[in-house]
Amino acid sequence: MTGAPGRLAAVLAVALVVLGAVVVARTVALGVGGGLGLLLGGLMVAAGAMRLWMLRSWRRG
């Protein structure tokens, strides 16, 4: 049962990366200014990627 929370955290982190990429892609596709969309999408991608990196380093140690 200890693996389930770790898997859930990894799935949520991947979902955050995917949603961030979708926000960035949608902002670029609209072509309108888009500073806030790019910023928020980039932050979502960065947060998800950092979470995945932290999960990976915690599992090693």
Buried (B, 14 or more C-beta within 10 A) or exposed (E): EEEEEEEEBBEEBBEBBEBBBEBBEEBEEEEEEBEEBBEBBBEBBEBBBEBBEEBEEEEEE
